[in-house]
């Protein structure tokens, strides 16, 4: 096994034991990046010289006894929305082609303090306003999309050109690419992770979170990120049971007796590919066998989810881009320009109705979690669509766009702000990953990590044996 294939957990243990140096690890990741980038295009910018310098510094600190914790010496990627002083933040857009920030985002500062080493900035769908990331290829199949908008981050981790990466999630943009690329992605509770220094899409829906290869790795990264930040007006003061205190539970946990698992009987299993549904329901049965109490639940107000998501996101995104859209509309991609122009036509009355509906949905879901500890459902109704595929036609005759299909199952957690974790639970007949998402009450990330760790340790059909990282072998289309 090459160093770039290691999980954070295993790499950190090797670094602490002095059997692997940060320099060796970073060199391995950079070599891997060079080998696969021409095919995958996960990165906008790679800062190889800076990464090697930081690796030498980390090696010296650890040798001198200044060990900063499990992320010290661990290489990672940042979605190209996050400011880092001296490195361009372009949002994968011509609008920001020359933008050079003079300060760091809060999460970048926290990762630096933890000793993590930045490899570069990863591609996003322009300004995170899409679910394809068209620049980036899916490592599992050359003709499949990467998902988005954090597609570059998910692909970098899947391919081994980062051990973890950060993304943003406004309507599913961490969980969807994580699912389509066989990775673990967390959208934390709204406000748990600072968004200061991160380009916004929609203020009331945006979340920052990690993508990694395992649940435990995801929990480790969250521990470094979580915490109040006065620079973010939406930053929450986490309760005493913050996930930082309980990352993922002990390894080897097998039983879930007493855990109440809710399985939606509507919405999340409506219009879902049969292979996706089968993989998720097999996971439900696994939880039942391990002692969880599994019950069907009727989700409240789901008929209003899609309208509420777009009723909030579209006008908020248009407000963010109002000045630049007026000054330089030609610099936006056609799809993003159309969305922004449409959002500017949403009336204040309709936006306020969406906010009111969001409050009703959130209140109803809080009551729902009085009876269950966690919900389990598909992350996405389909696996990775083919490049150029615009629609999905369902057996009942309904046709929806690929974007609508992806966002339909992910947006409820954005509307409510509840934490949601996507993890791989199988592959379809084409070998493409299938993701399930776990959703819990606010600030209950520890529940997601507990359940996700058990699933991960029990399943062996997600790309490798239990406990073995899922770094993808890169194939050309002729080999797929």
C-alpha positions, -999 to +999 in steps of 0.1 A: +000+000+000+013+034-010+012+063+015-014+082-006-038+052+000-038+055+038-067+068+058-061+097+081-063+073+110-036+050+097-014+078+084-016+096+117-006+065+136+023+059+113+035+095+117+032+093+155+052+060+155+079+076+132+074+049+106+061+075+081+072+111+078+050+140+066+075+145+038+071+110+025+033+112+028+031+146+010+055+134-017+034+104-023+002+124-026+018+149-049+032+121-071-003+106-072-018+140-081+006+144-110-002+109-122-040+113-123-047+150-127-046+149-165-075+125-165-095+137-135-090+175-132-099+176-095-077+206-088-078+242-100-044+250-083-018+227-068+007+243-044+034+217-045+063+238-033+043+252-004+031+217+006+066+203+006+079+232+027+050+227+052+058+189+053+094+196+062+082+220+089+058+194+103+085+167+102+108+189+123+080+198+148+071+162+154+108+152+157+112+180+183+082+167+203+057+193+191+030+170+179-003+188+172-026+159+169-041+134+143-040+159+114-004+169+118+013+162+085-019+151+068-023+165+032-057+178+022-076+198-005-098+229-002-128+236-025-120+267-045-144+288-024-122+289+007-098+318+011-061+311+018-038+341+017-015+341-014-035+314-032-062+324-058-098+318-049-116+316-083-148+297-075-141+280-109-154+311-125-141+337-149-158+363-127-131+358-100-102+348-124-079+373-108-091+372-072-062+369-047-074+369-010-052+386+016-064+365+045-074+330+055-108+315+060-115+304+096-114+267+086-081+271+068-067+288+099-079+259+121-065+233+098-031+250+098-032+251+136-039+214+136-009+208+114-027+197+082-009+204+049-027+220+020-021+204-014-043+228-034-077+242-044-102+218-059-127+224-086-163+234-079-193+239-102-191+276-108-198+295-076-211+261-062-243+267-081-247+232-096-244+195-090-222+184-118-187+200-115-182+196-153-145+202-153-139+171-131-142+134-141-155+106-120-126+082-112-149+051-112-160+056-148-146+080-174-181+087-189-197+095-155-200+129-138-182+137-106-212+152-089-211+186-073-207+212-064-178+198-043-169+174-071-132+182-071-129+176-034-146+142-036-126+131-066-093+142-050-100+120-019-112+091-040-082+092-063-056+096-035-045+131-043-057+142-008-064+123+023-094+146+030-109+177+015-134+204+025-165+212+006-197+232+010-233+220+010-262+242+001-285+216-014-264+185-011-231+196-026-210+176-001-231+145+002-239+140-035-203+140-048-193+119-018-220+093-027-212+093-064-175+088-057-177+062-029-165+085-002-179+097+032-193+133+033-207+152+062-230+182+062-228+193+098-254+211+118-260+246+105-236+270+122-213+243+137-185+250+113-176+286+104-182+299+069-160+330+073-138+335+043-159+311+022-176+324-009-214+322-002-241+307-024-272+311-002-265+324+033-293+306+051-285+272+035-247+271+032-228+246+053-190+237+054-180+201+060-154+174+053-151+146+027-129+117+037-125+079+031-140+067+064-165+078+090-138+080+116-116+102+094-146+125+088-151+128+125-115+136+131-116+165+106-148+178+121-132+179+155-106+203+141-132+225+124-161+228+148-165+257+172-179+291+175-165+319+153-177+355+159-167+363+124-196+342+111-229+357+121-246+323+118-220+305+139-236+285+167-224+279+202-224+241+202-239+224+233-218+204+258-222+172+238-203+187+208-191+162+183-156+172+190-158+154+223-172+121+208-157+117+174-169+082+164-170+058+193-147+029+200-135+007+171-151-027+170-185-015+182-210-041+169-242-036+188-268-009+184-293-021+209-316+008+220-309+029+190-341+041+173-338+041+135-365+057+114-370+046+077-391+071+057-422+054+042-426+083+017-405+108-003-370+093+002-379+060-016-402+076-042-386+075-077-354+058-066-333+035-088-341-001-077-304-009-071-300+022-049-331+012-029-320-024-025-286-013-011-301+011+014-327-014+025-300-040+030-283-016+052-315-010+072-317-048+078-281-048+089-289-022+116-319-043+126-297-074+130-273-054+151-300-045+176-314-013+164-352-007+167-362+000+131-396+017+125-412+033+095-418+070+098-440+095+079-421+126+072-440+159+077-444+185+050-422+168+024-445+180-004-431+215+002-394+206+002-384+213-034-403+246-036-389+257-003-353+249-013-355+268-046-376+296-030-347+302-006-317+294-026-325+312-059-331+347-045-303+345-019-278+335-046-290+363-069-286+388-040-250+376-035-242+382-072-264+412-079-235+437-085-212+414-105-241+400-126-251+436-135-215+447-143-202+416-161-230+391-170-209+377-199-183+363-175-208+338-160-214+304-176-247+302-194-263+279-168-253+300-138-263+332-155-298+318-162-302+307-126-291+340-112-313+360-135-343+338-126-336+342-089-337+379-092-373+377-103-385+359-071-407+383-052-401+393-015-435+378-007-425+344-022-391+345-004-409+352+029-433+324+023-404+300+018-388+312+050-421+306+068-425+272+053-389+264+063-398+272+100-428+249+099-407+221+084-380+225+109-404+225+139-421+194+126-388+176+121-377+185+156-408+167+169-401+138+146-368+132+163-385+129+196-394+094+184-362+083+165-325+089+170-315+088+133-331+085+098-316+064+071-324+070+034-307+071+000-283+101-005-292+102-042-320+084-061-295+075-089-258+068-091-235+090-112-252+101-144-234+100-177-218+131-191-243+150-212-273+132-196-298+159-188-329+140-175-340+109-157-372+092-167-389+071-141-412+040-146-443+060-136-437+083-166-423+113-147-392+129-162-370+152-141-337+168-147-306+152-133-301+182-110-336+180-096-332+142-090-300+148-070-312+177-049-346+162-042-332+138-015-305+160-001-322+194+003-343+186+034-312+186+056-302+220+042-337+234+048-338+222+084-301+226+091-299+191+106-267+171+103-265+145+075-237+120+068-234+102+034-215+069+033-211+042+007-233+011+010-227-007-022-222-004-060-246-008-089-243-032-119-219-007-136-196-006-106-207+029-096-209+037-058-243+039-040-246+062-010-269+062+020-274+092+042-280+093+079-298+123+094-300+133+130-313+161+152-292+193+155-257+188+171-262+150+171-232+143+148-219+118+174-250+097+166-242+098+129-206+088+135-217+059+158-241+044+133-219+052+103-189+035+119-209+003+125-222+002+090-187+009+076-171-019+097-198-044+087-201-039+050-175-053+026-191-044-007-183-007-010-150-009-029-128-028-005-128-050+026-139-035+059-112-012+072-094-009+039-094+026+023-113+030-010-088+047-032-100+042-067-079+027-095-081+052-124-093+038-156-097+051-191-132+048-207-120+018-227-112+000-194-144+010-176 
